[in-house]
């Protein structure tokens, strides 16, 4: 399996410096919830193609792969033409829609963070039961993307081993007046993974 390294510099959900979240030509109506590659077919591919502005025949061929590579290059992702968890997170951050699960990866929604001086609670929901994990750090997170998993730097906090459709993960021992980078990582009971596009929160003084 190919390992892809990405380093994200994020502030208030936006990328900084030379890496910027670049809008694709057109917007799809539903989120992408499965890993897509050359040979994939169906409505998820049609949504991807609509988002990238390369038609919507539902067949992932060379033209779609080239459009995915362009999108990945423009958004600071290693360009391999495979829509894995981090690429899905980048696309879905721009789509902003929702879709039924259809046996695919969980859809993460309603994310909000309630920070205090030395702690924070990260809340979110998923459309199907999933285990929830939060990665966080005072420095930008580094990720390694595989086809159906992501290795992330930083500390982690997990609510428990149960699969839930609503999560509230507490982060303790935080520094006051400090910006933290965080990413939500969910795993459904079918083993499929979804992550959020990295974002930040700041603790109070």
DRENDRENLO-652542 format. One record per residue (C-alpha): residue number from 1; x, y, z. Coordinates in steps of 0.2 Angstrom, whole numbers. Each point is the difference from the previous one (the first is absolute). Example, Ala and Ser with C-alpha at 12.3 -4.5 7.8 and 13.67 -1.06 7.14 Angstrom:
BEGIN
REC     i       u       v       w
REC     1      62     -22      39
REC     2       6      17      -3
***
This chain:
BEGIN
REC     i       u       v       w
REC     1       0       0       0
REC     2       6      17      -4
REC     3       4      12      14
REC     4      -3      18      -3
REC     5       7      14      11
REC     6     -10      16       2
REC     7       4      15      12
REC     8     -14      12       4
REC     9       2      18       6
REC    10     -17       4       5
REC    11      -8      15       9
REC    12     -19       1       3
REC    13      -3     -14     -12
REC    14      10       9     -14
REC    15      17      -5      -7
REC    16      15      12       2
REC    17      15       5     -11
REC    18       2      -7     -17
REC    19     -13     -14       3
REC    20     -17       6      -3
REC    21     -17      -9      -1
REC    22      -4       3     -18
REC    23     -18      -1      -6
REC    24      -4     -12     -14
REC    25      -9       5     -16
REC    26     -17      -5       6
REC    27      -9      -6      16
REC    28      -8     -17       2
REC    29     -15      -3      11
REC    30       6     -14      11
REC    31      15      -5      10
REC    32      12     -13      -6
REC    33       0     -15      12
REC    34      11     -13      -8
REC    35      18      -2      -6
REC    36      -1       3     -19
REC    37      14      -5     -13
REC    38       1      -5     -19
REC    39     -13     -13      -3
REC    40     -12       6      13
REC    41     -18       3      -6
REC    42     -17       6       6
REC    43      -8      15       8
REC    44      15       4      11
REC    45      11       2     -16
REC    46     -14      11      -8
REC    47       0      11      16
REC    48      19       2      -1
REC    49       0       3     -19
REC    50     -13      14       2
REC    51      10       8      14
REC    52      16       0     -11
REC    53      -9       6     -15
REC    54       4     -15     -11
REC    55     -18      -7      -5
REC    56      -9     -13      10
REC    57       0     -16      -9
REC    58       3     -10      16
REC    59      16      -8      -7
REC    60      17       4       8
REC    61      12       0     -14
REC    62      16      10      -5
REC    63      -9      17      -2
REC    64      -7      -2      18
REC    65      16      -5       7
REC    66       9      15      -8
REC    67     -13      11       7
REC    68       3      -8      17
REC    69      18       2      -1
REC    70      -2      19      -4
REC    71     -11       2      15
REC    72      12      -9      11
REC    73      14      11      -6
REC    74      -9      16       2
REC    75      -5      -5      18
REC    76      16      -6       7
REC    77      -3     -18      -1
REC    78      12     -13      -8
REC    79      -7      -2     -18
REC    80      -3     -19      -3
REC    81     -17       1      -8
REC    82      -8     -10      14
REC    83     -14       8      10
REC    84       4      -7      18
REC    85      -5       7      17
REC    86      10      16       0
REC    87      -5       4     -18
REC    88     -18      -4       4
REC    89       1      12      15
REC    90       7      14     -11
REC    91     -14      -3     -13
REC    92     -14      -1      13
REC    93       6      16       8
REC    94      -4       9     -16
REC    95     -16     -10      -4
REC    96      -8       3      17
REC    97     -14     -12      -4
REC    98      -6     -17       7
REC    99      -4     -17      -7
REC   100      -7     -16       7
REC   101      13     -13       5
REC   102      -3     -13     -13
REC   103      11     -12       9
REC   104      15      12      -2
REC   105      10      10      12
REC   106      -8      11      13
REC   107      -5      18      -3
REC   108       6      12      13
REC   109     -11      15       4
REC   110      -4      13      13
REC   111      17       2       6
REC   112       3      13      14
REC   113      13       3      13
REC   114      -3       7      18
REC   115      17       5       6
REC   116       4       7      18
REC   117      16       5       8
REC   118       8     -18       2
REC   119     -12     -11      -9
REC   120     -12      -2     -15
REC   121     -14     -11      -5
REC   122      -1      -4     -19
REC   123     -18      -5      -5
REC   124      -6      -8     -17
REC   125     -12     -12      -7
REC   126       0     -13     -13
REC   127     -14      -7     -11
REC   128       4     -18       6
REC   129       8      -7      16
REC   130      19       2       0
REC   131      14       1      12
REC   132       7      17       3
REC   133      18       6       2
REC   134       7      18       1
REC   135      18       4      -4
REC   136       6      17       7
REC   137      17       9       1
REC   138       7      18       3
REC   139       9      -2     -17
REC   140      -7      -4     -17
REC   141      -5     -18      -2
REC   142       9     -11     -12
REC   143     -10     -14      -9
REC   144       4     -16     -10
REC   145     -14      -5     -11
REC   146      -4     -18      -5
REC   147     -15      -6     -10
REC   148     -11      -2      15
REC   149      10       7      15
REC   150      10      15       5
REC   151      15       0      12
REC   152       0      17       9
REC   153      13       8      12
REC   154      -5       8      16
REC   155      -8      -6      16
REC   156     -17      -9       0
REC   157     -16      -1      11
REC   158     -13     -13      -2
REC   159     -17      -1       8
REC   160      -1     -19       1
REC   161       0     -15     -11
REC   162     -18       0      -3
REC   163      -7       5     -17
REC   164     -12      16       1
REC   165      -9      12     -11
REC   166       4      14      12
REC   167      17       4       8
REC   168       6      12      13
REC   169      19      -2       3
REC   170       8       9      14
REC   171      18       6      -2
REC   172       9       4      17
REC   173      16       7       5
REC   174       0      14     -13
REC   175      10      16       1
REC   176      -9      16       3
REC   177      -1      13     -14
REC   178       7     -13     -13
REC   179      -6      -4     -18
REC   180      -2     -19      -2
REC   181      -1      -9     -17
REC   182     -12     -15       0
REC   183      -7     -13     -12
REC   184     -15     -12       4
REC   185       3     -18      -6
REC   186     -15     -12       0
REC   187      -1     -19      -4
REC   188     -17      -8      -4
REC   189      -4     -17       5
REC   190       3      -6     -18
REC   191      18       6       2
REC   192      -2      15     -12
REC   193       9      16       6
REC   194      -4      19      -2
REC   195       9      15       7
REC   196      -3      18       1
REC   197      10      13      -9
REC   198      12       7      13
REC   199      -5      15      10
REC   200       4      10      16
REC   201      -7       6      16
REC   202       8      12      13
REC   203      -1      -2      19
REC   204      -4      15      11
REC   205      12       9      11
***
